Amino acid sequence: MANTQGPQGNHDPAGSTQMFRAFVDEGGPQATSRQAPAPAGPRIGLIIGIVAAVAIVAAVAWLALK
């Protein structure tokens, strides 16, 4: 077990500062796997569904108050 020293000379028995720095220097888990942007199709369908639901609720409310 290595005795590591932090930047202020504080004893770090677990070496977590050194492991964190290595993680940050690597770029984290996303350095090797890039995510593709989400396709626009499902998002457009969701927007159309919400607009349709609001229109139906408005029509029902209009008919109820008439």
The 8 nearest C-alpha neighbors of each residue, nearest first, counted from 0:
[[1, 2, 12, 13, 3, 14, 11, 15],
 [2, 0, 3, 12, 14, 13, 11, 4],
 [1, 3, 12, 0, 4, 11, 10, 14],
 [4, 2, 11, 14, 1, 10, 12, 5],
 [3, 5, 10, 8, 9, 11, 6, 2],
 [4, 6, 8, 9, 7, 11, 10, 3],
 [5, 7, 8, 4, 9, 16, 10, 3],
 [8, 6, 5, 9, 4, 10, 11, 3],
 [7, 9, 5, 4, 6, 10, 3, 11],
 [10, 8, 5, 7, 4, 11, 6, 3],
 [9, 11, 4, 12, 3, 8, 5, 2],
 [10, 12, 14, 3, 13, 4, 9, 5],
 [13, 11, 14, 10, 2, 3, 1, 15],
 [14, 12, 15, 11, 3, 16, 2, 0],
 [13, 15, 11, 17, 16, 12, 3, 18],
 [16, 14, 18, 13, 17, 19, 11, 12],
 [17, 15, 19, 18, 14, 20, 5, 11],
 [16, 18, 20, 14, 15, 19, 21, 3],
 [19, 17, 15, 21, 16, 20, 22, 14],
 [20, 18, 22, 16, 21, 17, 15, 23],
 [19, 21, 23, 17, 22, 18, 24, 16],
 [20, 22, 18, 24, 19, 23, 25, 17],
 [23, 21, 19, 25, 20, 24, 27, 18],
 [22, 24, 20, 26, 25, 21, 27, 19],
 [23, 25, 21, 26, 22, 20, 27, 19],
 [26, 24, 22, 23, 27, 21, 30, 28],
 [25, 27, 23, 30, 24, 22, 28, 29],
 [28, 26, 29, 22, 25, 30, 23, 24],
 [27, 29, 30, 31, 26, 32, 25, 22],
 [30, 28, 32, 31, 27, 33, 26, 34],
 [29, 31, 26, 28, 27, 32, 25, 33],
 [30, 32, 29, 33, 28, 27, 26, 25],
 [33, 31, 29, 30, 34, 28, 35, 27],
 [32, 34, 29, 35, 31, 30, 36, 28],
 [35, 33, 36, 32, 29, 37, 31, 30],
 [34, 36, 37, 33, 38, 32, 39, 29],
 [37, 35, 38, 34, 39, 33, 40, 42],
 [38, 36, 35, 39, 42, 41, 34, 40],
 [37, 39, 40, 36, 41, 42, 35, 43],
 [38, 40, 42, 41, 43, 37, 44, 36],
 [41, 39, 43, 42, 38, 44, 37, 45],
 [42, 40, 44, 43, 39, 45, 38, 37],
 [41, 43, 45, 39, 44, 40, 46, 38],
 [44, 42, 46, 40, 45, 41, 39, 47],
 [43, 45, 41, 47, 42, 46, 48, 40],
 [44, 46, 48, 42, 43, 47, 41, 49],
 [45, 47, 43, 49, 48, 44, 50, 42],
 [46, 48, 44, 50, 45, 49, 51, 43],
 [49, 47, 45, 51, 46, 50, 44, 52],
 [48, 50, 52, 46, 51, 47, 53, 45],
 [51, 49, 47, 53, 48, 52, 54, 46],
 [50, 52, 54, 48, 49, 53, 47, 55],
 [53, 51, 49, 55, 54, 50, 48, 56],
 [52, 54, 56, 50, 51, 55, 57, 49],
 [55, 53, 51, 57, 52, 56, 58, 50],
 [56, 54, 58, 52, 57, 53, 59, 51],
 [55, 57, 53, 59, 58, 54, 60, 52],
 [56, 58, 54, 60, 55, 59, 61, 53],
 [59, 57, 61, 55, 60, 56, 54, 62],
 [58, 60, 62, 56, 61, 57, 63, 55],
 [61, 59, 63, 57, 58, 62, 56, 64],
 [60, 62, 58, 64, 59, 63, 57, 65],
 [63, 61, 59, 65, 60, 64, 58, 57],
 [64, 62, 60, 61, 65, 59, 58, 57],
 [63, 65, 61, 62, 60, 59, 58, 57],
 [64, 62, 63, 61, 60, 59, 58, 57]]
